[in-house]
Amino acid sequence: MPSYVQVQLSDGSYAYVERGRERHREGGLDVHVQRDFEAFRSIVDGSLVSSRRDLAEHNRRHNVIHESELGSEKDRKAYFGHKAKERNDFYNSTESTAYGRRLARERRAEILEAIKKHGG
């Protein structure tokens, strides 16, 4: 005999979904039922994460997210590619690039502010 789990749909109503089914379609709306996951030890702080609640609390506490929360594979590649370019521009910037010129302006402004604040 199959067992069912109750899930809340995005419109606020509830539906019963057969346990173990990945997807349920009702009124044109897909509902994804997440299965329980195995407990694991965090690589951030070494704590044991054994439930979704623990995972959400851990992620908030350390200001981290799982890469799947960034969207599709295409979105993740775009995000990480953009971040890699930012890092490269930051560490290898010169005043010949727009990014380097902006960094130089910001740094000059910080230095002038420090001189005004502390005298000089």
GUVO-966138 format. One record per residue (C-alpha): x, y negated, z; residue in three letters. Coordinates in steps of 0.2 Angstrom, whole numbers, plus 5000, padded with zeros to 4 digits. Each point is the difference from the previous one (the first is absolute). Layout:
% GUVO-966138
SITE     c1     c2     c3   rest
SITE      X      Y      Z    ALA
...
END
This chain:
% GUVO-966138
SITE     c1     c2     c3   rest
SITE   5000   5000   5000    MET
SITE   5008   4983   4995    PRO
SITE   5002   4987   5013    SER
SITE   4997   4981   4996    TYR
SITE   5007   4984   5006    VAL
SITE   4991   4983   5001    GLN
SITE   5008   4986   4991    VAL
SITE   4995   4982   4999    GLN
SITE   4998   4993   4982    LEU
SITE   5006   4982   4995    SER
SITE   4981   4995   5000    ASP
SITE   4999   5004   5018    GLY
SITE   4989   5016   4998    SER
SITE   5006   5017   5005    TYR
SITE   5002   5016   4990    ALA
SITE   5005   5018   5005    TYR
SITE   5014   5007   4990    VAL
SITE   5006   5018   5000    GLU
SITE   5015   5002   5010    ARG
SITE   5015   5003   4989    GLY
SITE   4993   4992   4984    ARG
SITE   5011   4985   4994    GLU
SITE   4986   4990   4992    ARG
SITE   4982   4998   5002    HIS
SITE   4989   4990   4987    ARG
SITE   4984   4992   5006    GLU
SITE   4992   4986   4991    GLY
SITE   5015   4997   4989    GLY
SITE   5011   4997   5015    LEU
SITE   5016   5011   5004    ASP
SITE   5004   5004   5018    VAL
SITE   5017   5006   5004    HIS
SITE   5001   5012   5015    VAL
SITE   5017   5000   5008    GLN
SITE   5006   5016   5007    ARG
SITE   5009   5000   5017    ASP
SITE   5019   4999   4998    PHE
SITE   5014   5009   5010    GLU
SITE   5008   4990   5014    ALA
SITE   5017   4993   4996    PHE
SITE   5014   4990   5008    ARG
SITE   5001   4982   4994    SER
SITE   5016   4995   4992    ILE
SITE   4998   4983   5006    VAL
SITE   5000   5003   5019    ASP
SITE   5000   5019   5002    GLY
SITE   4983   5000   5008    SER
SITE   4988   5015   4996    LEU
SITE   4985   4995   4989    VAL
SITE   4987   5013   5002    SER
SITE   4984   4991   4994    SER
SITE   4994   4987   4988    ARG
SITE   4997   4988   5014    ARG
SITE   5018   5003   5006    ASP
SITE   5006   4996   4982    LEU
SITE   4989   4984   4999    ALA
SITE   5007   4994   5017    GLU
SITE   5018   5005   4995    HIS
SITE   4999   4991   4984    ASN
SITE   4993   4984   5008    ARG
SITE   5013   5000   5014    ARG
SITE   5014   5001   4988    HIS
SITE   4992   4990   4985    ASN
SITE   5002   5014   4988    VAL
SITE   4989   5009   4987    ILE
SITE   5000   5016   4990    HIS
SITE   5005   4997   4982    GLU
SITE   4983   5008   4995    SER
SITE   4991   4984   5007    GLU
SITE   5008   4990   4986    LEU
SITE   4988   5007   4988    GLY
SITE   5004   5011   4984    SER
SITE   5017   5006   4995    GLU
SITE   5001   4986   4987    LYS
SITE   4996   4987   5014    ASP
SITE   5014   5008   5011    ARG
SITE   5013   5000   4986    LYS
SITE   4995   4982   4996    ALA
SITE   5001   4995   5019    TYR
SITE   5017   5009   5003    PHE
SITE   5007   4994   4984    GLY
SITE   4996   4982   5004    HIS
SITE   5007   5002   5018    LYS
SITE   5016   5007   4992    ALA
SITE   5001   4985   4988    LYS
SITE   4998   4988   5015    GLU
SITE   5014   5009   5010    ARG
SITE   5011   4999   4985    ASN
SITE   4997   4982   4997    ASP
SITE   5002   4996   5018    PHE
SITE   5017   5009   5002    TYR
SITE   5007   4995   4983    ASN
SITE   4992   4983   4997    SER
SITE   5010   4986   4993    THR
SITE   4994   4982   4997    GLU
SITE   4999   5005   4982    SER
SITE   4984   5009   5003    THR
SITE   4983   4992   5005    ALA
SITE   5000   5011   5015    TYR
SITE   5017   4995   5005    GLY
SITE   4997   4981   4998    ARG
SITE   4984   5002   5011    ARG
SITE   5011   5009   5013    LEU
SITE   5013   4986   4999    ALA
SITE   4987   4986   5002    ARG
SITE   4992   5009   5015    GLU
SITE   5017   5003   5008    ARG
SITE   5005   4981   4997    ARG
SITE   4984   4995   5008    ALA
SITE   5003   5011   5015    GLU
SITE   5017   4993   5002    ILE
SITE   4994   4982   4999    LEU
SITE   4986   5004   5013    GLU
SITE   5013   5007   5012    ALA
SITE   5011   4985   4998    ILE
SITE   4986   4988   5003    LYS
SITE   4994   5010   5015    LYS
SITE   5017   5002   5009    HIS
SITE   5009   4984   4994    GLY
SITE   5014   4999   4988    GLY
END
